Amino acid sequence: MSEEPKRPQNGPDVTVGLVGQRRLLREMQSCAQQVIERYAPQRLKFVTAPTDDGDEEAAIERIADRIDAAVFPGPWLYDRIRRTGWLTVPATHVALSGSALYSALLRARLADPAIDLTRLSIDSLRRSDVVEAYEELGLSADRVRCLAYTGPESVGEFAGFHAEGLASGEASLALTTILSVERELRAAGHPVLRLSPTRATVRDAIETAVLLGQGTRLGANRIAMIAVRLITAPRSAAQDTDYWQQELALAAQQRLLTHGRRAGATVTRRSDTLFLVTTTHEGLDLLTERLQLAPFMSMITASLGVPVAVGVGVGPTARSAEANALGAVEESLAGKGTYAVYRDSGGDRIDLPPGSSDTARVESVPDNGSSQDDRLRAIMDRLVERADEDQPVIADVETVAAAMAVTPRTGRRMLKDLVAAGLAWPLPSAPSAGGGRPRQLFRLLTEKLE
């Protein structure tokens, strides 16, 4: 019985720092575990930096050289740390929104059924968020007192704001996002509840930090190359140039060109069985769904009926990226093409599983129907009409959704169709100034419509 090839374990991929008070870190660690399970088999590591003792600089220094990104439990600590310059990696924070109000209002009613939910004192949230949440619950927010977070200095006003409203009777309960404010009000005998973000919001922030960390790891490896080797039965020298081999090579190259077009990739044929796909690390993110799936593997196997080995290499130069890709494809070949291998210039290795063969079949069959072409042209025309003249047409999900009067989900699908048709080009994503999820922008290739 032949021995099954041993699949190596993935190397460390991204390390994210969780920074905050221990009580908040426990909640974040619980959500981080769910993110780890969601990203498997990609390896994520989370390290904590408690700030309870007040020495925030020391807490950051303990983890600074071990992390690729950081996430904070809220904007207050995030803004303070970013201003000091202690943290040199990308960072984000758990966002504040009206969604946190729902569970807080429910907990308030369960704790005291007689509580008047229309007379509360709420900090951190903007009044518009509070009004929107109350309207969805069918409640009036006219008598709700709000003091929004506008920067680290505004937190110093929270305790006095709540105490004033509670003492005057304008408010029956205080809702705060700041632990120190909660403790101060509770010590003074005031009714107070902590306003906590939903678990979904915490997970979103952690996943954003993971994506920022991936950008850090790939940032020094701007060039990405993907080596694709067809695994065929041994053939004699005379047979290597026969019609079947040539047809197979041409078909493989055409499919790689079609599939790689959405990432702006180029394809070079090295031999009848070896191809090199060149792209950027942003294009690699798109082709691998952010290093979650092997590029091209299922698509080639499903459409041509032959297995393939795939090696992904990144590096600061084309030469180093090519060397890493060729070394990685040999490792994939040793595993009989059951997984792709990723190698970077730092020596890290990741094994990428093949995607669904059903999905690969759908993606590998181009839709040449006139109705699809007309639909994409209509989308392009609408976006061009709304853009400035003589300027490149740049769009994102929100832009498409607004132009076509559709939901963001449908707008995202429309953008994906434009990219697949080679009518849009993904631009490098940049972290937003507010620390939220980076916006993905696309440049429309309007010249293809001329």
N, C-alpha and C positions, 0 to 999 in steps of 0.2 A: 504494500500500500504506500503510495507516494505521500510524503509529508506536506501538509498544507503550508504555504508560505506564511511566515510569521509577520504580522502587521505591527510595525513599530508604534510606540505611544507618541501622541502629539507633544511637541515641546511647548514651553510656556508661551502664551500669546500676548495677553494684555493684563496688566496689573492696575487696579483702580483703588484709589484711596478714599475711604469714607471718613469724613471729618465732622466732628460735632460732639455734643454732650452724650454721655453713655446711654441715657434714657432714649435719646433719639437714634443713636447708633444701633441699638437692639432692633428697632423697627426697620431700619435700613438694611441690616444684615439679613433679616428674614426675607425681604424682597430680593436681595442680592442672590440668595440661594436659588430662588425661582428663575432668575436671569441666567445663572450658571446652567441650570437644567435645560433652559430654552436654547442656549448656545451650544450645547454638547453636539459633536465631540470637541469643538474648539475649547481650549482651556482658558478659563478666566480665573483670576485671583484677586481677592479683595483684602486689603489691609486697613486697619482702623487707626484713627488718631484722635483719642478722647481729648476734649478741651475743658473738662470740668474744673481743673485746678487753675484755670485762667491764663496759663502760659501757652498761648496759642502758637507763638513762634516756635517754641520747643517741640510742640506736637507736630507741626508741619515738618520741622527739620528731621524728625525721627523717620519719616516715610518718604521724604522728597526724592531721594536718590533711588527709590525702589518702585515708583509708580509711573505710569504713562498718562494718567488723567486722574482727576479728583472730582468728588461730588459732595455737596454740602446740603444740610437739611433745610435750608431756607436762604433767602437773599441777604439777610442781615450779616451772618457770618461770612458768606461768600464775598460780599462787597468789602467788608473789613479786611479780609485776608488778601484779596486782590490789590487793594490799595497799598498794602505794605510792601509788595514785591517779593514776599517770602516764597511764593509758589510760582514755579517756572514752567509747569506743565498745563495743558488745557484743563479747564474746570467748568462745571455747571452746578446748578442747584435745583432742589425740588421747588417747582413753581407754585405760586399762590393763585388760587382760583375759587370761584363760587362753589365748585363741586364739593369742597371741604365742608361747606355749611350744612349739607343735608344730614350727614351723620351727627354733626354737633347739635343740630336742632332736635334730632330724634333722641339723643342722649339727654338733652336738657328736659324734654317732655317726660321721658321715662323716670328721671330723677325727681321731678316735681311736676305732676300732672296739672297743677294750677298755674304754672309759669306762663307769663304773657310773652309769647315769642315775637310779638310786634314791638316790644320795648326792650331791645337788647343794645349792648354796647360792644362794637366789634372793631378790632384793630387789624392792620396789615392789608385787608382787602379794599379794593376800590369800591366806591359806592355803586358804580354801574354793575359790578359783579354781584354785589349783595342784592340790588334791585332785581336783577335777572333771576337769581336763585329764588327769591321770594315770589316773584311772579309765576314761576313754574310750580310753586307749591300752593298758589292761590292765596297768598298772604300779602298784606300791605307792609311796605318797608318805610312808610312815611315817618314813623316815630323811631326808627332804628338809627342809632348814633354810629357813625363810621369815622375812622381815622386811618387813612391809607398809609402804607409804607412808602416813603419817598427817598430813603437813604438811611445809612446807619444812624445819623443824628436824630431822625424822627422817632426811633425806638425809645429815646429818653422821655418822650411825651406820653407814651402809652399808659403807664401806671396812673399818672395824674388825670388823664382823660377819662379812664374808667372810674376812678374813685369819685370824680366830680359827678358823673352821671348817676352812679349808684347812690351817692349821698343825697342828691337832690330828688331822687325818685323818678327821674326821667328814664332810667334803665333798671330792669329787674335782674339782669344777669350780664356778666362780662364774658366775652369770648376773645381769647388772645392766642397768638401763635408763639409767644415768647415765654420760655420756662421761668425766667427770673421775674417777669411781670406776674405770671400766675402765682408764684410763691409769695410775692409781696402783697398781692391782693388777698390771698388766702390768709396770710398772717394778720392782716388788718380786719379779718372777719367778713370780707365781701364775698358774695357768691360769684364763682368764676369757673369756667370750663376751658380746657385747652382746645384750640381749633387746629385739628390735625389734617394733613393732606390725605387723600385716599391712597390705598395701596397701589392702585393703577398709576397714579401720578408719581409716586416714589419709584415704581419700576421704570416709568418713562425716563425719569431723570438718570437712573442708573444705566439704562441702555444707551442714553445719549453720551454718558461718560465713557462707556465701552467703545462707542463709535469714534469719539474724540481720541481715545487711547490707540485705536487702530490707526488713525491718521498719524499719530506721533510715531508709531513703530514703522509706518511706511513712508514717513516724511523724508527720510534720508535715502530712500530707495525709489527715486522718481521713475526709473525705467523698469518696465515689467515685460518679461518674455515668457511665452508659453510654448513648450516643445510638445508636439503631438506625434506619436509614433504608431503607425498601424501595425498590429500584431498579426502577421500572416504566417502561413505554414512555410517551412524551409523550401526554397526553390533553387534550381540550378542557375548558373550564370546566363545560360541561353534563354531561360524562361523569364529572367528579370525584366526584359524589355518587351514581353509579349503584349498583345492587345488588352488582355484582361488586367494586367498590372497597370498599364497606362490609363485605362478607363477608371480604375479604382483610384489612382492618384489624382486624376483630374476631378473626379466627383468629390473626393475628400477636400481638395483645395477650394472648390466652389462652395461647399457647405461651410468651410471655415471662414471664407470671405463674407458670405451672407450673414452668418451668425455673429462674426466679429465686427461687422459694420456699425452696429449700434454703439460700440465702444470706441469707434474711431481707430480700429486695429488694422494693421497691415499683415499680410501673410506671405512668407517666403518658403518656397519648396526647395528643401535641401537634397532630397532624393525621392524615390517613388514611395517611400514609407515614412519619411521624416519631414515635418513642417514646423516652421518657427512663426509664431504670432507675436507681434510687437505692439505694445500699448503703454499707457501710463498707469500709475497706481490707481487713479480714479476709474479708468477703464477696467482694470482688474477687479476693483470692487464691484462694478456692474456685472461683469461676466461671472463672478463667483458668488454673487449675492453676499458681498462683504466677507469673503473667505469662509463661506458655509458649504459650498458645493463645488465639485470638480468642473472646470470649464470644458465644454465640447464633448465630454466622455460619453454621456448617454445619447447625445444627439448623433454622433458619428456611428455608434454601435447600432442605434435603432434604424437609421436611414440606410447604412451601407452593409449592415450585417457582419461587420468585423470588429473584434475588440480593439481597444486602443490603450496605450500608456500615455499619461499626461504628466508633464513636469512643469511647475511654475517657478520662475526665478525672478528675483528683484535685486536691484543694486543701483549704486550711484552712477554707473556708466553702462552703456550697452554691452561692453565686453563682459563685465562682471555679472550682469543680469543673464546674458546668454550662457555663461559658464554654469551659473546656478541652475538654470532651466535644463541644460543638457545633463547635468549630474542628477537632477531630480527625476527626469524622465527614465533614467536607468534604474533608479530605485523603484519607480512605479512599475517598470517592466519586470523587475525582480518579484514584485507582488502580483504578477500576471494580469496587470491592468485592472485590479479590483478596486483601486483607489488612486487618486492623483496625489502627488507630493509637492509641497511648497517649500522653497528654500530662500532665505534672505541672506544679505551680506553679513549679518551678525551670527550666522550659523543656526538660527532657529529653524525647526522643521514642523510642518503641519501636514497631516494626512486629510485629504478632502474626499468625502464620499461622493459617488455619482448621484446625479439627480434622478427624478422619476423618469422612466422610459416613456410613459404616456405623455408627460409634459414635453419631453424632448421631441416626440413625433409631431406634436402640435406646432412647436416653435420652428421645426426644421422645414415645414411645408409652407412656402410663401403663399399669401393670399393675393392672387392677381385679379380678383374680381373688380369690375368697374365700380360697383357700389362702395367697396372699401376705399378705392382711390378717390372717389368723389367725396366721401365723408372726410378723409384726411385733408383733401384740398380745401374743403369748406372750413375746417378748423384752422388751417394755416391762414386762409384769407381773412377770417375774423380776427385773428391775433395780429396780422399785419395792419389791418385797419386801425386797431387801437394803439399801435406803436408809433413812436416818433419817426418822421421821415429821415432818410439818410443815416439811420442808426441801426446797428445790429438788433434783431428782434430777440429779446431775452424774455423767457417766461418761466413760471413755476406753477405748482398745482393751483394756488389761489388765483393766479392770472387766468389760467385756462378755465377754471370753474366760473369766474366772473364773466369772462367773454362769452362763454357758451351757455350761461345760465343753468349750470348743472351743479351737483354736489361735488365737494372736494374729492370724494372717492372716484366719481366718474371722471373728473378732471385728471386725476392721477392715471387712470386707465387710458385716457386719450393721449396723454404725454408718452406713455409707454408704447402705444401704437405708433406714434410719430417717430420715436427712437428706433423701433424695430423696422420701420420702413425707410430709415436713413434720412428722414426729414428733420431730425433734431439731434443736437449734440450735447451730451451732459457736460456741464462745466464743473470745475473743482468746487466742492462745497466748503464754505467758510463758517466757523462758529459765529453765532449771532452775538451782538454786544451784550444782550441780556442774559446770556448763558443758556439759552434754550436749545432745542434740537436744531442743528444746522439746516438751513434752507438749501434744497437742491435746485439749482438753476439750470436751464437748458437754452442753448442758442438754436434758433430755427434756421435751417438751411434753405432760405427762400430762393436762392439761385437755382435750386433743383426744380422749381415750378416754372421757370422761364423757358 
